[in-house]
């Protein structure tokens, strides 16, 4: 699923089930020593997907530790992103020679709780969601918006080292499978205030992606 919305210079891997905990490197095991079972499975399979994707760009298997705010620490010379939701795990990576950042997110294809939407969306975005829902009520447009903003953050944070709230970007979703995020905060690490992305709905899941090429 995730491969459908990534450019050819980004490698990916995905799993719809979990892999054994033995696939972890010894250095990674302390990171989930106190985690609940669900979180352990997400972490293990996410790291497994990351190593599969890295192998596709010629990187040998290595530990992938956790950095600031829990972000994966990628091997030198690479960038990437990991995502997981119920029944789905994925990773996407690229060489830093060709990409500045990659952000992916996956979500269940279900409506957001009403109380969540009001905290992540602007009045402008909510109005657009209602219009799209009137045109096609089979798609959970609010969950696509949430996922797109997660992908925005996963591109923003590795480049800037700064937090970005859900309200820090306005996302315009196109029914054709693309979106455009307009950043409301500026940072010299990101040369543009507009991030183009893609989305897909498949087998009960939503996935979104943003891949920034290196100029």
N, C-alpha and C positions, 0 to 999 in steps of 0.2 A: 504493500500500500504506500509506504513512505517514498519508495523509489519513483512513483508516478509524479511526485511534485518536487523533485530535486533535479538540478541541472546535471549534465553528464560528468562534470568535474568534481562532483560530490559522491562519495561511496557510502552505502548504507547497508544495514542488516536489521532484520526484524524477527520477532518470535511471538507466536500466539499462545505459547505455553512456557513453562519455566524449566531451567536447566539445574543440574545438581549444584549444591554449594561448593563441591570440590573444585569447580572451575575457577574459583577465586584464587588470587595470589595470596600468600601468607600475609603480605603487607596490608591487604585490603580487609582481612577478617576482623581486625579490631574496630573497623569503622561501623560494623553492624553488630557488635558484641551484645549490645543492649536493645537492639531493635526488635519489634514485634514481627511475627511470622510474615505478614503481608509485606512489610517494608524490607525484610531480608530477601524475599523472593524477587521483589522489584529491583533491588540493588544488584543481586547476583546475575540475573538475566540481562539487566541493562549493561553491566560491565562485559558480559559475554558478547552481546551484540556489538559493543564498542570495539572489542578486539577483532571480531569478524570483519567489521567495516575497515578498521585500520589495516588488516592484512590485505585488503583489496587495493590499498594504495602503497603496499610494500613495506609496512611497518610491522616488525616482529612483535609477538605478544609481550606486553609489559604491564605492571600494575598501573591502575588509574586511580590515584588518590583523590581525596576530596579537598577542595580549596575553600576560599572565602565564600560564605553564604551557601556552602554545600555544592558549589559548582565543580564538575569534574576537572581535574588537572591533566591536560592532554600532553602526550609526548612532545618534546621539542620539535618544532617545524610542522606541527599539525594544529588544526582547529576542529571543533566538533560540538555535538550536542546529544544528550540522551533524554529519552522520554519514556513514560510508562503510564498506563491506566489499566483498569480491570480487563484482563484478557489480552493485553497487547504491550509489548516492549519494543523499542527501536533505538538505533543510534545512527548518526550521520557524521561523516568526517571528511576533511579535505586537507590537502597540503597547504601550508601557509604561503607557499609560493604563488598559489592561484586563488586563494580565498582569504578574506580578512576575518570573516565570522560566518558561522552556520548556526541557525536556531530552528529546532523542531519541537512540536508538541502534539500529543495525542490525547483524545478525550472520548468518553462514551457518547454516542449519538443520542443524547437525551437533552431535554430542555434544562436550562439553569433554574435553580430555585429563584423565586421572585426577589427575595431579599438580597441575593448575590448580584443580580443584574443591575440593580440600582446603585451598587457600590463600584462597579467596574465600567459603566457606560455613561456617556454624556447624553443629555437630552437629544442632541442631534443624532447620535448613534441609535438611541432607542427608537426614535421616529423612523429611521431607515430600516431597522429590524422589523418594525410593524408593517411597513410597506412591503418588504420582501416576504413576510409571513402571509400577507394577503394574496400575494402572487403565487406563492408555493408554500403551502402549509405542511408539506412532508419533510422539509429540511429544518433542523434546529439551528436557525441562524444565530440565536443568542449564544449557543455553545461554540459555534465557529468564531464569533467575535472574541469570546473568552480565550480560545485556543490561539487565535492570531496574536492576541496581546501577550500571551505566554511566549510565543516565538519571538516577538519583539524584544522582550526582556532578555531572552537567551542570546540575542545578538548584542544588545546594548551593554549588558553588564561585563562580559569579557573584554570589551573594547574600552569602556570608561571606568570600570571599577566602582560604579555608582549605582545605587538603588534607583529604580524607575517604577513608580506606581502605575496601576492599571489606567488611571486617568491621565498619565503622562503622554499618551498618544491617542489620536483619533484614527479609527480604522474604517475605511470604506471597503465593503465587501461587494464583489461582482459575482453574480450567479454563474458566470462562466468558469469559476474555479480559481480566481485570483483575488487579491486584496492589496490595498495600499495603506500603509500606516504613516501618518503625519506626526512626527515627534513635536511635542510642545515644549521640550527642553532641549537646549543646545549643549554640545560638548565638542571640543576640538578633535577628539578621537574619532568622531563620526562626521564625515565631510558633507553629509546630506541630511536634510530634515525629513526625507521621504524614503521609506523602506518598502520595496515591492515584495509580495509574497504569493504563495499559492495554497490552495486547500483542496481536500478531497473527502468524500464520505464513502465508506465501503464497509460492508459486513458489520454494521452496528457501531462503527468507530468513525471519528473525525480525526484528520491529521492536517496540520499546517506547517509551513516551512518558510524560512527566509534565508537566502544564501547571498552573501555579499562578496562579489569577486574582487580580487586585488587589481587595481588599475594597471 
